[in-house]
């Protein structure tokens, strides 16, 4: 199986090849298809290159208005099926959530990717435009989590709403004391975010009673968690890998449903039947 996996965020898009359970040919596009269609088309072409054609495209998007553009691009350039991930797509975890349709596709992909690679219970912290926490129980049930403003939102708000604070970059070491405006902002962002992650993780662990494995992903994870002392494993391709797992599971579910007239049991259900 060879598919393209596409993670469409609010400020950027990630595209990669998922084959044999591995991610390769990764590309990161600032702005996404509405702002940079040519770059998305080029990345998709590189993913599809090779003698063996792609089987399809799995896409998670938190930007609904871009879906039509992606559908047209995949149809014209590849001519393969596109799976837009949402809570109605068959996947190997159970969703225990009051309004499943409101869960972001990226959060579902994170949950599936984490369970597939690390097992459960697991807590996933995704450092993107928003900072999200997602929980999967030992029974492979997605039960929700928490959402906070992300590092880029905080940075942009400070730059836009103050007269003298610059737009800082998330690079460089953590200063012991902020000896410049830039250093002071960087110290506040990094240490402040570590504190927020630590407190929310602790609260979710206490309130659920689960000993979660801690997984972090997203473009700001490594910088934000540097020297934090928290046992997070950083997996930069978690969302993309989760999309690949969902595609594979959904295809098997559809094939089995066509033969039996129903859906195959999830890994959780198979475990319970033993």
C-alpha angles and dihedrals in degrees: 000000000000120000139159114241119204127190111191112196133178095263106018145014129227121204128183146152118259113199131151090356094303134112120224141151091043119185130183118205121192113221100011132232098321092057101029112022093157093058091048091049091049093050091048090051092052091050091051095046116119141071094279114070124229118263094214149303127271114201134187115190134179090183107076095185092065096058096090090052092052092047091053093046095049092046096048098039104034110010092213132125118279119211113202105201120228137140093279093062114099110255137166095254131069118239113223100181132121095234108021092177089066095060114106114247090230090057091052091048090050091052094048093045092050095049092046093052105027107021127227153337089045137162117205122200113194116195105203135117083312124032109233133187119199129185132206118185127222086263090060093252120147105220105172131256137197139305126208135170110278129235095260091052091052092047095047093046092052092049094046099042101043131064100220109024114103128220100263127209123230096235139100135049125309109261119225089225128007103252094174135028090258093050092046091052092046091049092049092048097047101039092036091053093047088053093050093048091047094050096045092045090050092047094050091047093051095043095050100033093224126134096225127200105232118228126175129195139161133084096285099043099098094047096043094048097042109132091355094130090221116131096239118149109215116221111177094188099045096116093048092047090050090054090054092050091049091050092051093047093046092051092051090046092052092047093050092045090054090056101039102024093239142067124278117246118265119243087260092055092046089052092050092052094057 
